[in-house]
């Protein structure tokens, strides 16, 4: 699974190669609209001054639920899974976060604790920003303040999607279809032909936990989607050939 990101980048994003630019955020091909890394060049330069760059291997812990939120993190490359739960119970995957995402924003702004646990699914590069330095940065830039509000709204949207997937979808096929669509929008690429592609970073067991079903049912349902020609899975890359058909299930 650690090689999934490089496969995805080679097939879909050859220019970016899945790595942040050595010239800095403004020149990085991984910048995503709507996130902090898409701020104006002058504001982004000030943000870079408040950060450093760290690299983590696959399956590494970044922070744990309940820890004091002393930093937030910008994802430059790689993918992380966010989970929640109690130590003695099963954990639920909240979502998968990729390049451009900011982790720990609400916790830092509220001077609280991390509400989820974050761990890498692939090797990743991140920019940590200490809480006080980030708050000073926000006070100096109205553009960044607006972007912070937009990012929190995005997090609300993700939480709403998660609730709808579990509570409103009446069948397993509908829940799994909704999950595939969510992953496509969160970490995927929209092709000119109208398809979506994204790296398969979750095991069938993890997908089962996100859709309240069993691993065997996920495997069987994905097999049916493939048989119907709605999706394809090759070299750890998922292609949604018929996103409209999937959306019609929920």
MIDOSE-1310 file (N, C-alpha, C; in nm, 2 decimals, decimal comma, always signed):
residues 250
xxxx	+0,08/-0,12/+0,00/+0,00/+0,00/+0,00/+0,09/+0,13/+0,00; +0,21/+0,12/+0,05/+0,29/+0,23/+0,05/+0,33/+0,28/-0,09; +0,32/+0,20/-0,19/+0,35/+0,24/-0,32/+0,23/+0,29/-0,40; +0,12/+0,30/-0,33/-0,01/+0,34/-0,40/+0,00/+0,48/-0,45
xxxx	+0,06/+0,57/-0,36/+0,06/+0,71/-0,40/+0,15/+0,73/-0,53; +0,27/+0,67/-0,54/+0,35/+0,68/-0,65/+0,28/+0,63/-0,78; +0,21/+0,52/-0,76/+0,13/+0,47/-0,88/+0,03/+0,57/-0,92; -0,05/+0,62/-0,83/-0,15/+0,72/-0,86/-0,09/+0,84/-0,93
xxxx	+0,02/+0,90/-0,87/+0,08/+1,01/-0,93/+0,13/+0,99/-1,07; +0,19/+0,87/-1,09/+0,25/+0,84/-1,23/+0,13/+0,83/-1,33; +0,02/+0,78/-1,29/-0,09/+0,76/-1,39/-0,17/+0,89/-1,41; -0,19/+0,97/-1,30/-0,28/+1,08/-1,31/-0,21/+1,22/-1,31
xxxx	-0,11/+1,23/-1,23/-0,05/+1,36/-1,20/+0,10/+1,36/-1,23; +0,15/+1,33/-1,35/+0,29/+1,31/-1,38/+0,37/+1,44/-1,35; +0,30/+1,56/-1,37/+0,38/+1,68/-1,34/+0,41/+1,70/-1,20; +0,31/+1,67/-1,11/+0,33/+1,69/-0,97/+0,42/+1,59/-0,91
xxxx	+0,41/+1,47/-0,96/+0,49/+1,36/-0,90/+0,46/+1,33/-0,76; +0,35/+1,39/-0,71/+0,31/+1,37/-0,57/+0,40/+1,43/-0,46; +0,48/+1,53/-0,51/+0,58/+1,58/-0,41/+0,57/+1,74/-0,41; +0,58/+1,80/-0,30/+0,58/+1,95/-0,29/+0,70/+2,00/-0,37
xxxx	+0,69/+2,12/-0,42/+0,79/+2,18/-0,49/+0,91/+2,23/-0,40; +1,03/+2,21/-0,43/+1,14/+2,25/-0,35/+1,15/+2,41/-0,35; +1,08/+2,47/-0,44/+1,08/+2,62/-0,45/+0,98/+2,68/-0,35; +0,90/+2,60/-0,28/+0,81/+2,65/-0,19/+0,66/+2,63/-0,23
xxxx	+0,57/+2,67/-0,14/+0,43/+2,65/-0,16/+0,37/+2,71/-0,29; +0,42/+2,83/-0,32/+0,36/+2,90/-0,43/+0,39/+2,83/-0,56; +0,50/+2,75/-0,57/+0,53/+2,68/-0,69/+0,49/+2,53/-0,69; +0,42/+2,49/-0,58/+0,39/+2,35/-0,56/+0,27/+2,31/-0,65
xxxx	+0,29/+2,20/-0,73/+0,18/+2,15/-0,81/+0,07/+2,08/-0,74; +0,09/+2,06/-0,61/-0,01/+1,99/-0,52/-0,11/+2,09/-0,46; -0,10/+2,22/-0,49/-0,19/+2,31/-0,43/-0,33/+2,29/-0,47; -0,42/+2,29/-0,38/-0,57/+2,27/-0,40/-0,65/+2,39/-0,37
xxxx	-0,74/+2,43/-0,46/-0,83/+2,54/-0,44/-0,91/+2,53/-0,31; -0,93/+2,63/-0,23/-1,01/+2,63/-0,12/-0,94/+2,60/+0,01; -0,81/+2,56/+0,00/-0,73/+2,52/+0,12/-0,63/+2,63/+0,15; -0,55/+2,62/+0,26/-0,46/+2,73/+0,29/-0,35/+2,74/+0,19
xxxx	-0,31/+2,63/+0,13/-0,20/+2,64/+0,03/-0,23/+2,71/-0,09; -0,36/+2,75/-0,11/-0,40/+2,83/-0,23/-0,42/+2,98/-0,19; -0,37/+3,02/-0,08/-0,37/+3,16/-0,05/-0,28/+3,24/-0,14; -0,30/+3,37/-0,15/-0,22/+3,46/-0,23/-0,07/+3,45/-0,20
xxxx	+0,01/+3,48/-0,30/+0,16/+3,45/-0,28/+0,22/+3,52/-0,16; +0,18/+3,65/-0,14/+0,24/+3,72/-0,03/+0,20/+3,66/+0,11; +0,07/+3,63/+0,12/+0,02/+3,57/+0,24/+0,08/+3,43/+0,26; +0,09/+3,36/+0,16/+0,15/+3,22/+0,16/+0,30/+3,23/+0,20
xxxx	+0,37/+3,33/+0,16/+0,51/+3,34/+0,20/+0,52/+3,37/+0,35; +0,43/+3,44/+0,40/+0,44/+3,47/+0,55/+0,40/+3,34/+0,63; +0,31/+3,26/+0,57/+0,28/+3,13/+0,63/+0,40/+3,04/+0,63; +0,47/+3,04/+0,52/+0,59/+2,95/+0,51/+0,69/+2,99/+0,62
xxxx	+0,70/+3,11/+0,65/+0,80/+3,16/+0,75/+0,77/+3,10/+0,88; +0,64/+3,07/+0,91/+0,60/+3,02/+1,04/+0,60/+2,87/+1,04; +0,65/+2,80/+0,94/+0,64/+2,66/+0,93/+0,78/+2,60/+0,90; +0,79/+2,47/+0,92/+0,90/+2,39/+0,87/+0,84/+2,27/+0,79
xxxx	+0,93/+2,18/+0,75/+0,88/+2,07/+0,67/+0,92/+1,94/+0,74; +0,83/+1,84/+0,76/+0,87/+1,72/+0,82/+0,82/+1,60/+0,72; +0,89/+1,49/+0,73/+0,86/+1,38/+0,65/+0,83/+1,26/+0,74; +0,72/+1,19/+0,71/+0,68/+1,07/+0,79/+0,67/+0,95/+0,70
xxxx	+0,71/+0,83/+0,75/+0,69/+0,71/+0,67/+0,54/+0,66/+0,67; +0,51/+0,56/+0,60/+0,38/+0,50/+0,60/+0,35/+0,44/+0,74; +0,23/+0,45/+0,78/+0,18/+0,39/+0,91/+0,24/+0,46/+1,03; +0,27/+0,59/+1,02/+0,33/+0,66/+1,13/+0,22/+0,75/+1,20
xxxx	+0,22/+0,76/+1,33/+0,13/+0,84/+1,40/+0,17/+0,99/+1,40; +0,07/+1,08/+1,37/+0,10/+1,22/+1,37/+0,05/+1,28/+1,50; -0,07/+1,26/+1,54/-0,12/+1,30/+1,67/-0,24/+1,21/+1,71; -0,27/+1,21/+1,84/-0,37/+1,12/+1,89/-0,49/+1,19/+1,95
xxxx	-0,60/+1,14/+1,94/-0,72/+1,19/+1,99/-0,71/+1,22/+2,14; -0,74/+1,34/+2,18/-0,74/+1,38/+2,32/-0,61/+1,45/+2,36; -0,51/+1,46/+2,27/-0,39/+1,53/+2,30/-0,41/+1,68/+2,29; -0,34/+1,76/+2,36/-0,35/+1,90/+2,35/-0,30/+1,95/+2,21
xxxx	-0,38/+2,03/+2,15/-0,36/+2,07/+2,01/-0,26/+2,19/+2,01; -0,13/+2,15/+2,01/-0,03/+2,26/+2,01/+0,01/+2,30/+1,87; -0,02/+2,22/+1,77/+0,02/+2,24/+1,63/-0,10/+2,21/+1,54; -0,10/+2,27/+1,42/-0,18/+2,22/+1,31/-0,09/+2,18/+1,20
xxxx	-0,14/+2,11/+1,10/-0,05/+2,05/+1,00/-0,11/+2,07/+0,86; -0,03/+2,12/+0,77/-0,06/+2,13/+0,63/+0,00/+2,01/+0,56; -0,09/+1,93/+0,49/-0,04/+1,82/+0,42/+0,02/+1,86/+0,28; +0,15/+1,84/+0,26/+0,21/+1,88/+0,13/+0,20/+1,76/+0,03
xxxx	+0,22/+1,64/+0,08/+0,21/+1,53/-0,01/+0,18/+1,41/+0,08; +0,12/+1,30/+0,02/+0,09/+1,18/+0,09/-0,06/+1,19/+0,14; -0,10/+1,08/+0,21/-0,23/+1,06/+0,26/-0,23/+1,01/+0,40; -0,33/+1,06/+0,48/-0,35/+1,02/+0,62/-0,49/+0,98/+0,64
xxxx	-0,51/+0,89/+0,74/-0,65/+0,86/+0,78/-0,67/+0,92/+0,92; -0,79/+0,97/+0,93/-0,84/+1,03/+1,06/-0,94/+0,93/+1,12; -0,91/+0,89/+1,25/-1,00/+0,80/+1,32/-1,04/+0,86/+1,45; -1,16/+0,80/+1,50/-1,21/+0,84/+1,63/-1,26/+0,72/+1,70
xxxx	-1,26/+0,73/+1,83/-1,30/+0,62/+1,91/-1,24/+0,62/+2,05; -1,28/+0,53/+2,14/-1,21/+0,51/+2,27/-1,11/+0,40/+2,26; -1,00/+0,41/+2,34/-0,90/+0,31/+2,33/-0,94/+0,17/+2,35; -1,04/+0,15/+2,43/-1,09/+0,01/+2,46/-1,19/-0,04/+2,36
xxxx	-1,23/+0,05/+2,27/-1,33/+0,01/+2,17/-1,27/+0,01/+2,03; -1,36/-0,03/+1,94/-1,32/-0,02/+1,80/-1,31/+0,13/+1,75; -1,22/+0,16/+1,66/-1,21/+0,29/+1,61/-1,28/+0,30/+1,47; -1,34/+0,42/+1,45/-1,40/+0,44/+1,32/-1,32/+0,54/+1,24
xxxx	-1,30/+0,51/+1,11/-1,23/+0,60/+1,02/-1,33/+0,72/+0,98; -1,29/+0,84/+1,01/-1,37/+0,96/+0,98/-1,35/+0,99/+0,83; -1,23/+1,01/+0,79/-1,21/+1,03/+0,65/-1,06/+1,01/+0,61; -1,03/+1,02/+0,49/-0,89/+1,02/+0,44/-0,86/+1,16/+0,39
xxxx	-0,74/+1,21/+0,43/-0,70/+1,35/+0,40/-0,58/+1,34/+0,31; -0,57/+1,43/+0,21/-0,46/+1,43/+0,11/-0,40/+1,57/+0,10; -0,32/+1,59/+0,00/-0,25/+1,71/-0,02/-0,34/+1,83/-0,02; -0,30/+1,94/+0,05/-0,38/+2,06/+0,06/-0,46/+2,07/+0,19
xxxx	-0,49/+1,95/+0,25/-0,57/+1,95/+0,37/-0,50/+2,01/+0,49; -0,57/+2,07/+0,58/-0,51/+2,12/+0,70/-0,57/+2,04/+0,82; -0,49/+1,98/+0,90/-0,54/+1,90/+1,01/-0,52/+1,97/+1,15; -0,62/+1,97/+1,23/-0,62/+2,02/+1,36/-0,66/+2,17/+1,37
xxxx	-0,72/+2,22/+1,27/-0,75/+2,36/+1,26/-0,85/+2,40/+1,38; -0,96/+2,33/+1,39/-1,06/+2,36/+1,49/-1,00/+2,35/+1,63; -0,93/+2,24/+1,65/-0,87/+2,22/+1,78/-0,77/+2,33/+1,82; -0,69/+2,38/+1,73/-0,60/+2,49/+1,75/-0,67/+2,62/+1,78
xxxx	-0,77/+2,65/+1,70/-0,85/+2,78/+1,72/-0,92/+2,78/+1,85; -0,97/+2,66/+1,89/-1,05/+2,66/+2,02/-0,96/+2,63/+2,14; -0,83/+2,63/+2,12/-0,73/+2,59/+2,23/-0,78/+2,46/+2,30; -0,82/+2,37/+2,22/-0,87/+2,24/+2,27/-0,77/+2,13/+2,25
xxxx	-0,83/+2,01/+2,23/-0,76/+1,89/+2,21/-0,79/+1,83/+2,07; -0,71/+1,75/+2,01/-0,74/+1,69/+1,89/-0,86/+1,60/+1,90; -0,96/+1,61/+1,81/-1,08/+1,53/+1,82/-1,07/+1,40/+1,75; -0,96/+1,38/+1,67/-0,94/+1,25/+1,60/-0,79/+1,21/+1,62
xxxx	-0,76/+1,09/+1,57/-0,62/+1,05/+1,57/-0,58/+1,05/+1,42; -0,46/+1,10/+1,39/-0,42/+1,10/+1,25/-0,29/+1,02/+1,23; -0,29/+0,93/+1,13/-0,18/+0,84/+1,10/-0,17/+0,83/+0,95; -0,04/+0,82/+0,90/-0,02/+0,82/+0,76/-0,06/+0,68/+0,70
xxxx	-0,11/+0,69/+0,58/-0,14/+0,58/+0,50/-0,03/+0,55/+0,39; +0,04/+0,66/+0,36/+0,15/+0,65/+0,27/+0,26/+0,74/+0,32; +0,38/+0,73/+0,27/+0,48/+0,84/+0,31/+0,43/+0,97/+0,29; +0,45/+1,07/+0,38/+0,39/+1,20/+0,37/+0,49/+1,31/+0,41
xxxx	+0,47/+1,43/+0,35/+0,54/+1,55/+0,39/+0,44/+1,65/+0,44; +0,47/+1,71/+0,55/+0,37/+1,80/+0,61/+0,45/+1,93/+0,66; +0,37/+2,03/+0,68/+0,42/+2,16/+0,74/+0,35/+2,18/+0,87; +0,41/+2,16/+0,99/+0,35/+2,19/+1,11/+0,36/+2,34/+1,14
xxxx	+0,25/+2,39/+1,21/+0,25/+2,53/+1,25/+0,21/+2,54/+1,39; +0,30/+2,59/+1,48/+0,27/+2,60/+1,62/+0,15/+2,69/+1,64; +0,07/+2,66/+1,74/-0,06/+2,73/+1,77/-0,04/+2,88/+1,77; +0,05/+2,93/+1,86/+0,06/+3,07/+1,88/+0,11/+3,14/+1,75
xxxx	+0,20/+3,07/+1,68/+0,25/+3,13/+1,55/+0,14/+3,14/+1,45; +0,05/+3,04/+1,45/-0,06/+3,04/+1,35/-0,16/+3,15/+1,39; -0,19/+3,17/+1,52/-0,28/+3,27/+1,56/-0,23/+3,41/+1,53; -0,10/+3,43/+1,54/-0,04/+3,56/+1,51/-0,05/+3,58/+1,36
xxxx	-0,03/+3,47/+1,28/-0,04/+3,48/+1,13/-0,18/+3,52/+1,10; -0,28/+3,46/+1,16/-0,42/+3,49/+1,13/-0,46/+3,64/+1,16; -0,41/+3,69/+1,27/-0,44/+3,83/+1,31/-0,38/+3,92/+1,20; -0,28/+3,88/+1,13/-0,22/+3,97/+1,04/-0,28/+3,97/+0,90
xxxx	-0,36/+3,87/+0,87/-0,41/+3,85/+0,73/-0,56/+3,82/+0,73; -0,64/+3,91/+0,68/-0,78/+3,89/+0,67/-0,81/+3,78/+0,57; -0,73/+3,77/+0,46/-0,75/+3,66/+0,37/-0,74/+3,52/+0,43; -0,64/+3,51/+0,52/-0,62/+3,38/+0,59/-0,74/+3,36/+0,69
xxxx	-0,79/+3,46/+0,75/-0,91/+3,45/+0,84/-1,03/+3,39/+0,77; -1,05/+3,45/+0,65/-1,16/+3,40/+0,57/-1,14/+3,25/+0,53; -1,02/+3,22/+0,49/-0,98/+3,08/+0,45/-1,00/+2,99/+0,57; -0,97/+3,03/+0,69/-0,99/+2,94/+0,80/-1,14/+2,91/+0,82
xxxx	-1,22/+3,01/+0,80/-1,37/+2,99/+0,81/-1,41/+2,89/+0,71; -1,36/+2,91/+0,58/-1,40/+2,82/+0,47/-1,36/+2,67/+0,50; -1,24/+2,66/+0,56/-1,19/+2,52/+0,59/-1,27/+2,46/+0,70; -1,31/+2,53/+0,80/-1,40/+2,48/+0,90/-1,53/+2,44/+0,85
xxxx	-1,58/+2,52/+0,75/-1,71/+2,48/+0,68/-1,69/+2,35/+0,60; -1,58/+2,34/+0,54/-1,55/+2,21/+0,47/-1,55/+2,09/+0,57; -1,49/+2,11/+0,68/-1,49/+2,00/+0,78/-1,63/+1,97/+0,83; -1,71/+2,07/+0,84/-1,85/+2,04/+0,87/-1,92/+1,96/+0,76
xxxx	-1,89/+2,00/+0,64/-1,95/+1,92/+0,52/-1,90/+1,78/+0,53; -1,78/+1,75/+0,56/-1,73/+1,61/+0,57/-1,80/+1,54/+0,68; -1,82/+1,60/+0,79/-1,89/+1,54/+0,90/-2,04/+1,51/+0,86; -2,10/+1,60/+0,79/-2,24/+1,58/+0,75/-2,25/+1,46/+0,65
xxxx	-2,15/+1,45/+0,56/-2,15/+1,34/+0,46/-2,13/+1,21/+0,54; -2,05/+1,21/+0,64/-2,03/+1,09/+0,72/-2,16/+1,04/+0,78; -2,23/+1,14/+0,84/-2,36/+1,11/+0,91/-2,46/+1,06/+0,81; -2,47/+1,12/+0,69/-2,56/+1,08/+0,59/-2,53/+0,94/+0,54
xxxx	-2,41/+0,91/+0,52/-2,37/+0,78/+0,47/-2,42/+0,67/+0,56; -2,40/+0,69/+0,69/-2,44/+0,59/+0,79/-2,59/+0,59/+0,82; -2,65/+0,70/+0,83/-2,79/+0,71/+0,88/-2,89/+0,71/+0,77; -2,86/+0,76/+0,65/-2,97/+0,78/+0,55/-2,97/+0,67/+0,44
xxxx	-2,85/+0,62/+0,41/-2,84/+0,52/+0,30/-2,91/+0,39/+0,35; -3,00/+0,33/+0,28/-3,08/+0,22/+0,32/-3,02/+0,09/+0,29; -2,93/+0,08/+0,20/-2,86/-0,05/+0,16/-2,71/-0,03/+0,17; -2,65/-0,15/+0,18/-2,50/-0,15/+0,18/-2,44/-0,09/+0,05
xxxx	-2,51/-0,13/-0,06/-2,46/-0,08/-0,19/-2,47/+0,08/-0,19; -2,57/+0,13/-0,13/-2,58/+0,28/-0,13/-2,48/+0,34/-0,04; -2,45/+0,28/+0,07/-2,35/+0,33/+0,16/-2,21/+0,33/+0,10; -2,18/+0,21/+0,03/-2,05/+0,20/-0,03/-2,04/+0,29/-0,15
xxxx	-2,14/+0,31/-0,23/-2,14/+0,40/-0,34/-2,12/+0,54/-0,29; -2,18/+0,58/-0,18/-2,16/+0,72/-0,13/-2,01/+0,73/-0,08; -1,96/+0,63/-0,02/-1,82/+0,64/+0,03/-1,73/+0,66/-0,09; -1,75/+0,58/-0,20/-1,66/+0,60/-0,32/-1,67/+0,74/-0,38
xxxx	-1,79/+0,79/-0,38/-1,81/+0,93/-0,43/-1,73/+1,03/-0,34; -1,75/+1,01/-0,21/-1,68/+1,10/-0,11/-1,53/+1,10/-0,13; -1,47/+0,98/-0,14/-1,33/+0,96/-0,16/-1,28/+1,03/-0,29; -1,37/+1,01/-0,40/-1,33/+1,07/-0,53/-1,32/+1,22/-0,52
xxxx	-1,41/+1,28/-0,44/-1,41/+1,43/-0,43/-1,30/+1,48/-0,33; -1,27/+1,40/-0,23/-1,17/+1,44/-0,13/-1,03/+1,42/-0,17; -1,00/+1,31/-0,24/-0,86/+1,28/-0,27/-0,84/+1,24/-0,42; -0,94/+1,25/-0,50/-0,93/+1,21/-0,64/-0,91/+1,32/-0,74
xxxx	-0,91/+1,27/-0,86/-0,90/+1,36/-0,98/-1,02/+1,34/-1,07; -1,07/+1,45/-1,12/-1,18/+1,45/-1,22/-1,12/+1,46/-1,36; -1,14/+1,35/-1,44/-1,08/+1,35/-1,57/-1,17/+1,42/-1,67; -1,11/+1,45/-1,79/-1,18/+1,52/-1,90/-1,30/+1,44/-1,95
xxxx	-1,30/+1,30/-1,93/-1,40/+1,22/-1,98/-1,52/+1,21/-1,88; -1,51/+1,28/-1,76/-1,61/+1,28/-1,66/-1,59/+1,17/-1,56; -1,48/+1,09/-1,57/-1,46/+0,99/-1,47/-1,38/+1,05/-1,35; -1,38/+0,97/-1,24/-1,30/+1,01/-1,12/-1,20/+0,90/-1,10
xxxx	-1,08/+0,94/-1,06/-0,98/+0,84/-1,02/-0,92/+0,88/-0,88; -0,89/+0,78/-0,80/-0,83/+0,80/-0,67/-0,76/+0,68/-0,63; -0,65/+0,69/-0,54/-0,58/+0,58/-0,49/-0,66/+0,50/-0,39; -0,65/+0,37/-0,40/-0,72/+0,28/-0,31/-0,63/+0,26/-0,19
xxxx	-0,66/+0,34/-0,08/-0,57/+0,35/+0,03/-0,63/+0,27/+0,15; -0,76/+0,23/+0,15/-0,82/+0,17/+0,26/-0,84/+0,02/+0,22; -0,83/-0,07/+0,33/-0,86/-0,21/+0,31/-1,01/-0,23/+0,30; -1,05/-0,34/+0,26/-1,19/-0,37/+0,26/-1,25/-0,37/+0,40
xxxx	-1,17/-0,41/+0,49/-1,21/-0,41/+0,63/-1,24/-0,27/+0,68; -1,15/-0,18/+0,64/-1,16/-0,04/+0,68/-1,28/+0,03/+0,61; -1,30/-0,01/+0,49/-1,42/+0,04/+0,42/-1,55/-0,02/+0,48; -1,54/-0,14/+0,53/-1,66/-0,20/+0,60/-1,69/-0,12/+0,72
xxxx	-1,59/-0,08/+0,80/-1,61/+0,00/+0,92/-1,68/+0,13/+0,89; -1,65/+0,19/+0,77/-1,70/+0,32/+0,74/-1,85/+0,31/+0,68; -1,89/+0,19/+0,65/-2,02/+0,17/+0,59/-2,11/+0,07/+0,67; -2,06/+0,04/+0,79/-2,14/-0,04/+0,89/-2,18/-0,17/+0,82
xxxx	-2,08/-0,24/+0,77/-2,11/-0,37/+0,72/-1,99/-0,46/+0,74; -1,98/-0,57/+0,67/-1,86/-0,67/+0,69/-1,77/-0,66/+0,57; -1,65/-0,71/+0,59/-1,55/-0,71/+0,49/-1,59/-0,79/+0,37; -1,66/-0,90/+0,39/-1,70/-0,99/+0,29/-1,81/-0,92/+0,20
xxxx	-1,89/-0,84/+0,26/-2,00/-0,77/+0,19/-1,94/-0,66/+0,10; -1,84/-0,59/+0,16/-1,77/-0,49/+0,08/-1,71/-0,55/-0,05; -1,64/-0,66/-0,03/-1,57/-0,73/-0,14/-1,68/-0,77/-0,24; -1,79/-0,83/-0,20/-1,89/-0,87/-0,29/-1,96/-0,76/-0,37
xxxx	-1,98/-0,64/-0,29/-2,05/-0,53/-0,35/-1,95/-0,46/-0,45; -1,83/-0,45/-0,42/-1,73/-0,39/-0,51/-1,72/-0,47/-0,64; -1,73/-0,61/-0,62/-1,72/-0,70/-0,73/-1,84/-0,68/-0,82; -1,96/-0,65/-0,77/-2,08/-0,63/-0,85/-2,07/-0,49/-0,92
xxxx	-2,01/-0,39/-0,86/-1,99/-0,26/-0,92/-1,90/-0,28/-1,04; -1,80/-0,36/-1,02/-1,70/-0,39/-1,13/-1,77/-0,46/-1,25; -1,85/-0,56/-1,21/-1,92/-0,64/-1,31/-2,01/-0,56/-1,39; -2,08/-0,46/-1,33/-2,17/-0,37/-1,39/-2,10/-0,27/-1,48
xxxx	-1,97/-0,26/-1,46/-1,89/-0,16/-1,54/-1,89/-0,02/-1,48; -1,94/-0,01/-1,36/-1,95/+0,12/-1,29/-1,81/+0,17/-1,24; -1,73/+0,08/-1,20/-1,60/+0,11/-1,15/-1,49/+0,01/-1,20; -1,37/+0,05/-1,19/-1,26/-0,04/-1,22/-1,15/-0,02/-1,11
xxxx	-1,08/-0,13/-1,08/-0,97/-0,12/-0,98/-0,85/-0,19/-1,04; -0,75/-0,11/-1,06/-0,63/-0,17/-1,13/-0,51/-0,10/-1,07; -0,41/-0,18/-1,03/-0,28/-0,12/-0,97/-0,31/-0,03/-0,86; -0,41/-0,07/-0,77/-0,44/+0,01/-0,66/-0,50/+0,15/-0,69
xxxx	-0,56/+0,16/-0,81/-0,62/+0,29/-0,85/-0,77/+0,26/-0,88; -0,86/+0,33/-0,82/-1,00/+0,31/-0,84/-1,04/+0,42/-0,95; -1,11/+0,37/-1,05/-1,17/+0,46/-1,15/-1,32/+0,45/-1,14; -1,39/+0,56/-1,13/-1,54/+0,56/-1,13/-1,58/+0,59/-1,27
xxxx	-1,62/+0,49/-1,34/-1,67/+0,51/-1,48/-1,80/+0,57/-1,49; -1,89/+0,54/-1,39/-2,03/+0,59/-1,39/-2,06/+0,65/-1,26; -2,01/+0,76/-1,22/-2,04/+0,82/-1,09/-2,19/+0,85/-1,08; -2,26/+0,88/-1,19/-2,40/+0,91/-1,19/-2,48/+0,78/-1,15
xxxx	-2,44/+0,67/-1,19/-2,50/+0,54/-1,15/-2,48/+0,52/-1,00; -2,36/+0,55/-0,95/-2,34/+0,53/-0,81/-2,43/+0,62/-0,73; -2,43/+0,75/-0,77/-2,51/+0,85/-0,70/-2,66/+0,81/-0,70; -2,71/+0,74/-0,80/-2,85/+0,71/-0,81/-2,89/+0,61/-0,71
xx	-2,79/+0,54/-0,64/-2,82/+0,45/-0,54/-2,85/+0,51/-0,41; -2,82/+0,64/-0,39/-2,85/+0,70/-0,26/-2,92/+0,83/-0,27
